[in-house]
């Protein structure tokens, strides 16, 4: 049975929670930096391609160092790149062209509930009632944060694309948990991220066609809260913080917690993104949004505080024998 990387009990779980919060903060800051670039003239898919391709260059030395993963875990690398990198980004941005941003974000963050369903019905592991309650609270809070009632659209393709982003996010959490099988050494997360980004870049290159991009935008400035910010500085934030740091802390958090718990904590990304947009872009929060943020925090806290640590002998929920998470069928 695999134990927490920093020791059993609450300490390893606390570190995992901190990593999950850091990942949510890093991911949540991507929109605030990306929006000025889009308003300056870049296509949304071009911003996504720059984000992933830039992160690939940063992580390339680690990919070379862990090149043995290409032989040992090719399915995992391909799945992580297609789902956790390219799939989430492409589906979400495509959904935005057809349905309101708030609706697309809410549907995407149904992923924690889908993760819980995966664990319960596919892996046949019991889950705590409190974890399920945390997911319900987080989803309800997100509905308030994004003010889903303000612009609902029933464009069928747009809703399917947003649901596709949610399913791809499930792949991110489940595949990040690779290597928890007893007797099998976990693949190095940095190597998985490096090759996942490389696969994602290849897929997004075909979709975004970066050779059609207006590259001159990157040499100028973008407007943020009435001031001028160098476009390259915003891009550096998106690449180094909102992608490289976000993926690393996110994958490590899943390995210290569990996919359902890390998924619920990741819902804080929407809260963080909304707060940052308020502070940096002047997009003010309404009272329902503030209330929704509190509900998301409560849901995340309930879920993470009610699930046993990885090294615990307790089952994920009472009434059944514990089975280690195994997603080999998904990754290979």
FIDO-920320 format. One record per residue (C-alpha): residue number from 1; residue in one letter; x, y, z. Coordinates in steps of 0.001 Angstrom, whole numbers. Layout:
@i NUM&aa A&c1 X&c2 Y&c3 Z $
...
//
This chain:
@i 1&aa X&c1 0&c2 0&c3 0 $
@i 2&aa X&c1 1397&c2 3373&c3 -968 $
@i 3&aa X&c1 1877&c2 5992&c3 1720 $
@i 4&aa X&c1 2152&c2 9735&c3 1512 $
@i 5&aa X&c1 5421&c2 10923&c3 62 $
@i 6&aa X&c1 6192&c2 13022&c3 3143 $
@i 7&aa X&c1 4929&c2 10573&c3 5749 $
@i 8&aa X&c1 1560&c2 9231&c3 6830 $
@i 9&aa X&c1 -1218&c2 11079&c3 8566 $
@i 10&aa X&c1 -2328&c2 14672&c3 8637 $
@i 11&aa X&c1 1043&c2 16192&c3 7701 $
@i 12&aa X&c1 1152&c2 14619&c3 4240 $
@i 13&aa X&c1 -2509&c2 15424&c3 3755 $
@i 14&aa X&c1 -1899&c2 19036&c3 4775 $
@i 15&aa X&c1 947&c2 19328&c3 2282 $
@i 16&aa X&c1 -1320&c2 17891&c3 -401 $
@i 17&aa X&c1 -4020&c2 20428&c3 430 $
@i 18&aa X&c1 -1477&c2 23248&c3 230 $
@i 19&aa X&c1 -303&c2 22024&c3 -3176 $
@i 20&aa X&c1 -3902&c2 21796&c3 -4391 $
@i 21&aa X&c1 -4594&c2 25358&c3 -3263 $
@i 22&aa X&c1 -1396&c2 26542&c3 -4944 $
@i 23&aa X&c1 -2428&c2 24818&c3 -8152 $
@i 24&aa X&c1 -5882&c2 26428&c3 -8020 $
@i 25&aa X&c1 -4272&c2 29832&c3 -7468 $
@i 26&aa X&c1 -1872&c2 29342&c3 -10380 $
@i 27&aa X&c1 -4544&c2 28054&c3 -12761 $
@i 28&aa X&c1 -6957&c2 30761&c3 -11606 $
@i 29&aa X&c1 -4518&c2 33504&c3 -12611 $
@i 30&aa X&c1 -4363&c2 32384&c3 -16222 $
@i 31&aa X&c1 -7551&c2 34112&c3 -17352 $
@i 32&aa X&c1 -6575&c2 37459&c3 -15875 $
@i 33&aa X&c1 -3333&c2 37422&c3 -17856 $
@i 34&aa X&c1 -4842&c2 35926&c3 -20997 $
@i 35&aa X&c1 -7773&c2 38318&c3 -21364 $
@i 36&aa X&c1 -5628&c2 41428&c3 -21993 $
@i 37&aa X&c1 -3680&c2 39506&c3 -24648 $
@i 38&aa X&c1 -6912&c2 38472&c3 -26350 $
@i 39&aa X&c1 -8213&c2 42043&c3 -26208 $
@i 40&aa X&c1 -4901&c2 43196&c3 -27705 $
@i 41&aa X&c1 -5577&c2 41116&c3 -30808 $
@i 42&aa X&c1 -4572&c2 37498&c3 -30194 $
@i 43&aa X&c1 -7021&c2 34694&c3 -30952 $
@i 44&aa X&c1 -7953&c2 32661&c3 -27837 $
@i 45&aa X&c1 -6610&c2 29439&c3 -29367 $
@i 46&aa X&c1 -3344&c2 31214&c3 -30149 $
@i 47&aa X&c1 -3033&c2 32207&c3 -26491 $
@i 48&aa X&c1 -3620&c2 28580&c3 -25501 $
@i 49&aa X&c1 -978&c2 27400&c3 -27984 $
@i 50&aa X&c1 1560&c2 29940&c3 -26682 $
@i 51&aa X&c1 811&c2 28819&c3 -23148 $
@i 52&aa X&c1 1305&c2 25118&c3 -23794 $
@i 53&aa X&c1 4194&c2 25447&c3 -26268 $
@i 54&aa X&c1 6075&c2 27804&c3 -23951 $
@i 55&aa X&c1 5621&c2 25425&c3 -21028 $
@i 56&aa X&c1 6851&c2 22571&c3 -23210 $
@i 57&aa X&c1 10106&c2 24413&c3 -23865 $
@i 58&aa X&c1 10572&c2 25017&c3 -20143 $
@i 59&aa X&c1 9937&c2 21366&c3 -19280 $
@i 60&aa X&c1 11884&c2 19894&c3 -22216 $
@i 61&aa X&c1 15102&c2 19209&c3 -20219 $
@i 62&aa X&c1 13031&c2 17183&c3 -17751 $
@i 63&aa X&c1 11517&c2 15285&c3 -20656 $
@i 64&aa X&c1 15000&c2 14325&c3 -21835 $
@i 65&aa X&c1 15950&c2 13271&c3 -18322 $
@i 66&aa X&c1 12893&c2 11004&c3 -18013 $
@i 67&aa X&c1 12904&c2 9703&c3 -21585 $
@i 68&aa X&c1 12539&c2 6182&c3 -20235 $
@i 69&aa X&c1 8849&c2 6971&c3 -19707 $
@i 70&aa X&c1 8379&c2 6851&c3 -23481 $
@i 71&aa X&c1 9078&c2 3130&c3 -23335 $
@i 72&aa X&c1 7498&c2 2294&c3 -19975 $
@i 73&aa X&c1 4308&c2 4410&c3 -19986 $
@i 74&aa X&c1 3471&c2 5612&c3 -23532 $
@i 75&aa X&c1 -271&c2 5286&c3 -22894 $
@i 76&aa X&c1 -112&c2 7482&c3 -19813 $
@i 77&aa X&c1 1862&c2 10181&c3 -21625 $
@i 78&aa X&c1 -472&c2 10202&c3 -24606 $
@i 79&aa X&c1 -3562&c2 10257&c3 -22385 $
@i 80&aa X&c1 -2239&c2 13073&c3 -20217 $
@i 81&aa X&c1 -1320&c2 15165&c3 -23257 $
@i 82&aa X&c1 -4603&c2 14565&c3 -25087 $
@i 83&aa X&c1 -6930&c2 14949&c3 -22093 $
@i 84&aa X&c1 -5246&c2 16940&c3 -19332 $
@i 85&aa X&c1 -3533&c2 19422&c3 -21650 $
@i 86&aa X&c1 -5021&c2 19707&c3 -25149 $
@i 87&aa X&c1 -8529&c2 18415&c3 -24445 $
@i 88&aa X&c1 -9411&c2 20699&c3 -21549 $
@i 89&aa X&c1 -8031&c2 23798&c3 -23251 $
@i 90&aa X&c1 -9471&c2 23213&c3 -26721 $
@i 91&aa X&c1 -12941&c2 22126&c3 -25580 $
@i 92&aa X&c1 -13289&c2 24983&c3 -23112 $
@i 93&aa X&c1 -12274&c2 27714&c3 -25551 $
@i 94&aa X&c1 -14444&c2 26220&c3 -28288 $
@i 95&aa X&c1 -17393&c2 26173&c3 -25865 $
@i 96&aa X&c1 -16881&c2 29869&c3 -25132 $
@i 97&aa X&c1 -17640&c2 30703&c3 -28753 $
@i 98&aa X&c1 -21148&c2 29246&c3 -28399 $
@i 99&aa X&c1 -22307&c2 29607&c3 -24777 $
@i 100&aa X&c1 -21724&c2 32162&c3 -21986 $
@i 101&aa X&c1 -18446&c2 32002&c3 -20092 $
@i 102&aa X&c1 -20178&c2 31356&c3 -16767 $
@i 103&aa X&c1 -22158&c2 28423&c3 -18104 $
@i 104&aa X&c1 -19080&c2 26873&c3 -19728 $
@i 105&aa X&c1 -17055&c2 27234&c3 -16518 $
@i 106&aa X&c1 -19778&c2 25706&c3 -14370 $
@i 107&aa X&c1 -20148&c2 22710&c3 -16673 $
@i 108&aa X&c1 -16366&c2 22219&c3 -16794 $
@i 109&aa X&c1 -16232&c2 22187&c3 -13008 $
@i 110&aa X&c1 -18743&c2 19405&c3 -12823 $
@i 111&aa X&c1 -15541&c2 17363&c3 -13142 $
@i 112&aa X&c1 -15225&c2 16715&c3 -9368 $
@i 113&aa X&c1 -18669&c2 15096&c3 -9392 $
@i 114&aa X&c1 -17678&c2 13049&c3 -12422 $
@i 115&aa X&c1 -14456&c2 11993&c3 -10665 $
@i 116&aa X&c1 -16509&c2 10832&c3 -7704 $
@i 117&aa X&c1 -18710&c2 8851&c3 -10093 $
@i 118&aa X&c1 -15616&c2 7306&c3 -11679 $
@i 119&aa X&c1 -14282&c2 6181&c3 -8310 $
@i 120&aa X&c1 -17647&c2 4851&c3 -7131 $
@i 121&aa X&c1 -19035&c2 3153&c3 -10247 $
@i 122&aa X&c1 -16012&c2 2353&c3 -12448 $
@i 123&aa X&c1 -13377&c2 1551&c3 -9821 $
@i 124&aa X&c1 -16120&c2 357&c3 -7436 $
@i 125&aa X&c1 -14592&c2 2064&c3 -4418 $
@i 126&aa X&c1 -16874&c2 3388&c3 -1679 $
@i 127&aa X&c1 -16784&c2 7144&c3 -1030 $
@i 128&aa X&c1 -17692&c2 9097&c3 2063 $
@i 129&aa X&c1 -21006&c2 10884&c3 2255 $
@i 130&aa X&c1 -19168&c2 13999&c3 3370 $
@i 131&aa X&c1 -17039&c2 13957&c3 199 $
@i 132&aa X&c1 -20202&c2 13707&c3 -1872 $
@i 133&aa X&c1 -21744&c2 16563&c3 115 $
@i 134&aa X&c1 -18611&c2 18629&c3 -514 $
@i 135&aa X&c1 -18991&c2 18116&c3 -4260 $
@i 136&aa X&c1 -22648&c2 19157&c3 -4144 $
@i 137&aa X&c1 -21849&c2 22285&c3 -2145 $
@i 138&aa X&c1 -18940&c2 23176&c3 -4425 $
@i 139&aa X&c1 -21102&c2 22804&c3 -7536 $
@i 140&aa X&c1 -23843&c2 24938&c3 -6008 $
@i 141&aa X&c1 -21328&c2 27552&c3 -4952 $
@i 142&aa X&c1 -19868&c2 27639&c3 -8441 $
@i 143&aa X&c1 -23337&c2 28306&c3 -9833 $
@i 144&aa X&c1 -23402&c2 31454&c3 -7716 $
@i 145&aa X&c1 -19812&c2 32461&c3 -8508 $
@i 146&aa X&c1 -20378&c2 32374&c3 -12263 $
@i 147&aa X&c1 -23981&c2 33656&c3 -11963 $
@i 148&aa X&c1 -25256&c2 30924&c3 -14238 $
@i 149&aa X&c1 -28759&c2 32422&c3 -14254 $
@i 150&aa X&c1 -27596&c2 35599&c3 -15990 $
@i 151&aa X&c1 -27066&c2 34214&c3 -19478 $
@i 152&aa X&c1 -28028&c2 30596&c3 -19953 $
@i 153&aa X&c1 -27918&c2 29339&c3 -23522 $
@i 154&aa X&c1 -29067&c2 25928&c3 -24662 $
@i 155&aa X&c1 -26805&c2 25667&c3 -27692 $
@i 156&aa X&c1 -26441&c2 21889&c3 -27844 $
@i 157&aa X&c1 -22959&c2 21839&c3 -29370 $
@i 158&aa X&c1 -21669&c2 24433&c3 -26918 $
@i 159&aa X&c1 -22978&c2 22438&c3 -23956 $
@i 160&aa X&c1 -21409&c2 19251&c3 -25339 $
@i 161&aa X&c1 -18060&c2 21015&c3 -25779 $
@i 162&aa X&c1 -18166&c2 22284&c3 -22186 $
@i 163&aa X&c1 -19047&c2 18773&c3 -21003 $
@i 164&aa X&c1 -16110&c2 17523&c3 -23069 $
@i 165&aa X&c1 -13858&c2 19908&c3 -21127 $
@i 166&aa X&c1 -15251&c2 18489&c3 -17880 $
@i 167&aa X&c1 -14579&c2 14912&c3 -19028 $
@i 168&aa X&c1 -11036&c2 15850&c3 -20033 $
@i 169&aa X&c1 -10529&c2 17401&c3 -16599 $
@i 170&aa X&c1 -11581&c2 14088&c3 -15084 $
@i 171&aa X&c1 -8766&c2 12566&c3 -17129 $
@i 172&aa X&c1 -6381&c2 15093&c3 -15572 $
@i 173&aa X&c1 -7254&c2 14067&c3 -12006 $
@i 174&aa X&c1 -7450&c2 10337&c3 -12685 $
@i 175&aa X&c1 -4273&c2 10138&c3 -14758 $
@i 176&aa X&c1 -2450&c2 12284&c3 -12178 $
@i 177&aa X&c1 -3112&c2 9444&c3 -9733 $
@i 178&aa X&c1 -1123&c2 6963&c3 -11853 $
@i 179&aa X&c1 1228&c2 4698&c3 -10000 $
@i 180&aa X&c1 -814&c2 4183&c3 -6848 $
@i 181&aa X&c1 -1045&c2 461&c3 -7627 $
@i 182&aa X&c1 607&c2 -1706&c3 -5041 $
@i 183&aa X&c1 3936&c2 -3006&c3 -6165 $
@i 184&aa X&c1 4291&c2 -546&c3 -9027 $
@i 185&aa X&c1 6595&c2 2451&c3 -8872 $
@i 186&aa X&c1 4819&c2 5721&c3 -9627 $
@i 187&aa X&c1 6100&c2 7449&c3 -12776 $
@i 188&aa X&c1 7893&c2 10697&c3 -12053 $
@i 189&aa X&c1 5264&c2 13484&c3 -12247 $
@i 190&aa X&c1 7687&c2 15951&c3 -13823 $
@i 191&aa X&c1 8354&c2 13553&c3 -16681 $
@i 192&aa X&c1 4638&c2 12909&c3 -17156 $
@i 193&aa X&c1 3932&c2 16644&c3 -17284 $
@i 194&aa X&c1 6809&c2 17307&c3 -19688 $
@i 195&aa X&c1 5668&c2 14711&c3 -22221 $
@i 196&aa X&c1 2019&c2 15559&c3 -21674 $
@i 197&aa X&c1 2760&c2 19155&c3 -22626 $
@i 198&aa X&c1 4706&c2 17965&c3 -25665 $
@i 199&aa X&c1 1757&c2 15863&c3 -26862 $
@i 200&aa X&c1 -620&c2 18731&c3 -26111 $
@i 201&aa X&c1 1505&c2 21139&c3 -28137 $
@i 202&aa X&c1 1433&c2 18831&c3 -31141 $
@i 203&aa X&c1 -2365&c2 18545&c3 -30991 $
@i 204&aa X&c1 -2943&c2 22251&c3 -30416 $
@i 205&aa X&c1 -581&c2 23187&c3 -33247 $
@i 206&aa X&c1 -2922&c2 21470&c3 -35670 $
@i 207&aa X&c1 -5939&c2 23206&c3 -34152 $
@i 208&aa X&c1 -4572&c2 26714&c3 -33555 $
@i 209&aa X&c1 -2356&c2 27044&c3 -36683 $
@i 210&aa X&c1 119&c2 29432&c3 -34989 $
@i 211&aa X&c1 1645&c2 30447&c3 -38335 $
@i 212&aa X&c1 -1472&c2 32610&c3 -38819 $
@i 213&aa X&c1 -929&c2 34455&c3 -35524 $
@i 214&aa X&c1 -274&c2 38186&c3 -35320 $
@i 215&aa X&c1 3126&c2 37869&c3 -33631 $
@i 216&aa X&c1 3561&c2 41663&c3 -33454 $
@i 217&aa X&c1 1110&c2 41746&c3 -30532 $
@i 218&aa X&c1 3750&c2 40143&c3 -28320 $
@i 219&aa X&c1 6190&c2 42997&c3 -28919 $
@i 220&aa X&c1 3702&c2 45598&c3 -27690 $
@i 221&aa X&c1 1674&c2 46195&c3 -24549 $
@i 222&aa X&c1 -1753&c2 45152&c3 -23305 $
@i 223&aa X&c1 -4192&c2 47100&c3 -21162 $
@i 224&aa X&c1 -4890&c2 45989&c3 -17597 $
@i 225&aa X&c1 -6979&c2 48112&c3 -15233 $
@i 226&aa X&c1 -6201&c2 51255&c3 -17219 $
@i 227&aa X&c1 -2449&c2 50644&c3 -17342 $
@i 228&aa X&c1 -99&c2 49263&c3 -19984 $
@i 229&aa X&c1 1562&c2 45900&c3 -19299 $
@i 230&aa X&c1 4194&c2 44344&c3 -21588 $
@i 231&aa X&c1 2582&c2 41517&c3 -23518 $
@i 232&aa X&c1 5635&c2 39324&c3 -22995 $
@i 233&aa X&c1 5348&c2 39759&c3 -19223 $
@i 234&aa X&c1 1766&c2 38495&c3 -19332 $
@i 235&aa X&c1 2834&c2 35574&c3 -21504 $
@i 236&aa X&c1 5656&c2 34739&c3 -19083 $
@i 237&aa X&c1 3141&c2 34610&c3 -16224 $
@i 238&aa X&c1 828&c2 32347&c3 -18214 $
@i 239&aa X&c1 3651&c2 29962&c3 -19137 $
@i 240&aa X&c1 5701&c2 29816&c3 -15932 $
@i 241&aa X&c1 3031&c2 30211&c3 -13252 $
@i 242&aa X&c1 -365&c2 29388&c3 -14784 $
@i 243&aa X&c1 941&c2 26336&c3 -16639 $
@i 244&aa X&c1 4275&c2 24928&c3 -15424 $
@i 245&aa X&c1 3806&c2 25623&c3 -11708 $
@i 246&aa X&c1 68&c2 24898&c3 -11889 $
@i 247&aa X&c1 460&c2 21448&c3 -13457 $
@i 248&aa X&c1 3332&c2 20440&c3 -11174 $
@i 249&aa X&c1 1548&c2 21391&c3 -7957 $
@i 250&aa X&c1 -1710&c2 19936&c3 -9256 $
@i 251&aa X&c1 -277&c2 16506&c3 -10070 $
@i 252&aa X&c1 1626&c2 16349&c3 -6781 $
@i 253&aa X&c1 -1510&c2 17298&c3 -4849 $
@i 254&aa X&c1 -3526&c2 14460&c3 -6420 $
@i 255&aa X&c1 -841&c2 11979&c3 -5360 $
@i 256&aa X&c1 -970&c2 13190&c3 -1761 $
@i 257&aa X&c1 -4752&c2 13473&c3 -1537 $
@i 258&aa X&c1 -7076&c2 11622&c3 -3935 $
@i 259&aa X&c1 -8728&c2 12513&c3 -7260 $
@i 260&aa X&c1 -12129&c2 13345&c3 -5684 $
@i 261&aa X&c1 -10661&c2 15570&c3 -2954 $
@i 262&aa X&c1 -8167&c2 17321&c3 -5239 $
@i 263&aa X&c1 -10967&c2 17832&c3 -7748 $
@i 264&aa X&c1 -13166&c2 19597&c3 -5218 $
@i 265&aa X&c1 -10308&c2 21825&c3 -4039 $
@i 266&aa X&c1 -9629&c2 22678&c3 -7686 $
@i 267&aa X&c1 -13091&c2 24254&c3 -7815 $
@i 268&aa X&c1 -11464&c2 27146&c3 -5968 $
@i 269&aa X&c1 -9915&c2 28079&c3 -9306 $
@i 270&aa X&c1 -13203&c2 29692&c3 -10315 $
@i 271&aa X&c1 -13327&c2 31681&c3 -7073 $
@i 272&aa X&c1 -9710&c2 32771&c3 -7433 $
@i 273&aa X&c1 -10201&c2 33712&c3 -11075 $
@i 274&aa X&c1 -13238&c2 35821&c3 -10171 $
@i 275&aa X&c1 -11439&c2 37619&c3 -7325 $
@i 276&aa X&c1 -8384&c2 38337&c3 -9478 $
@i 277&aa X&c1 -10628&c2 39659&c3 -12239 $
@i 278&aa X&c1 -12226&c2 41955&c3 -9665 $
@i 279&aa X&c1 -8873&c2 43299&c3 -8442 $
@i 280&aa X&c1 -6889&c2 43434&c3 -11692 $
@i 281&aa X&c1 -9530&c2 43866&c3 -14391 $
@i 282&aa X&c1 -12202&c2 45815&c3 -12551 $
@i 283&aa X&c1 -14845&c2 43079&c3 -12942 $
@i 284&aa X&c1 -16695&c2 43576&c3 -9666 $
@i 285&aa X&c1 -18195&c2 40776&c3 -7620 $
@i 286&aa X&c1 -21890&c2 40731&c3 -6764 $
@i 287&aa X&c1 -23306&c2 39570&c3 -3442 $
@i 288&aa X&c1 -24378&c2 36161&c3 -4874 $
@i 289&aa X&c1 -20840&c2 35654&c3 -6200 $
@i 290&aa X&c1 -19337&c2 36394&c3 -2790 $
@i 291&aa X&c1 -21793&c2 33998&c3 -1157 $
@i 292&aa X&c1 -20981&c2 31356&c3 -3780 $
@i 293&aa X&c1 -17276&c2 31695&c3 -3056 $
@i 294&aa X&c1 -17911&c2 30974&c3 621 $
@i 295&aa X&c1 -20000&c2 27915&c3 -285 $
@i 296&aa X&c1 -17210&c2 26577&c3 -2528 $
@i 297&aa X&c1 -14718&c2 27005&c3 312 $
@i 298&aa X&c1 -17012&c2 25148&c3 2707 $
@i 299&aa X&c1 -17527&c2 22322&c3 211 $
@i 300&aa X&c1 -13788&c2 21976&c3 -407 $
@i 301&aa X&c1 -13072&c2 21944&c3 3320 $
@i 302&aa X&c1 -15694&c2 19276&c3 4048 $
@i 303&aa X&c1 -14409&c2 17014&c3 1283 $
@i 304&aa X&c1 -10724&c2 17243&c3 2159 $
@i 305&aa X&c1 -11272&c2 16916&c3 5914 $
@i 306&aa X&c1 -13473&c2 13835&c3 5636 $
@i 307&aa X&c1 -11368&c2 11607&c3 3386 $
@i 308&aa X&c1 -8648&c2 9435&c3 4973 $
@i 309&aa X&c1 -5040&c2 10075&c3 4007 $
@i 310&aa X&c1 -3492&c2 7810&c3 1393 $
@i 311&aa X&c1 -1490&c2 5896&c3 3951 $
@i 312&aa X&c1 -4470&c2 5358&c3 6226 $
@i 313&aa X&c1 -5820&c2 1851&c3 6692 $
@i 314&aa X&c1 -9376&c2 3229&c3 6584 $
@i 315&aa X&c1 -11471&c2 2749&c3 3474 $
@i 316&aa X&c1 -12573&c2 5779&c3 1494 $
@i 317&aa X&c1 -15987&c2 5135&c3 3029 $
@i 318&aa X&c1 -17186&c2 2726&c3 5618 $
@i 319&aa X&c1 -18712&c2 -568&c3 4618 $
@i 320&aa X&c1 -16238&c2 -1863&c3 2078 $
@i 321&aa X&c1 -12697&c2 -3081&c3 1810 $
@i 322&aa X&c1 -10176&c2 -575&c3 565 $
@i 323&aa X&c1 -8975&c2 -935&c3 -3008 $
@i 324&aa X&c1 -6041&c2 1057&c3 -4275 $
@i 325&aa X&c1 -6797&c2 3457&c3 -7130 $
@i 326&aa X&c1 -5972&c2 1820&c3 -10439 $
@i 327&aa X&c1 -6431&c2 3597&c3 -13758 $
@i 328&aa X&c1 -4234&c2 1429&c3 -15911 $
@i 329&aa X&c1 -7180&c2 689&c3 -18150 $
@i 330&aa X&c1 -7541&c2 4414&c3 -18871 $
@i 331&aa X&c1 -3910&c2 5191&c3 -19406 $
@i 332&aa X&c1 -2662&c2 2237&c3 -21355 $
//
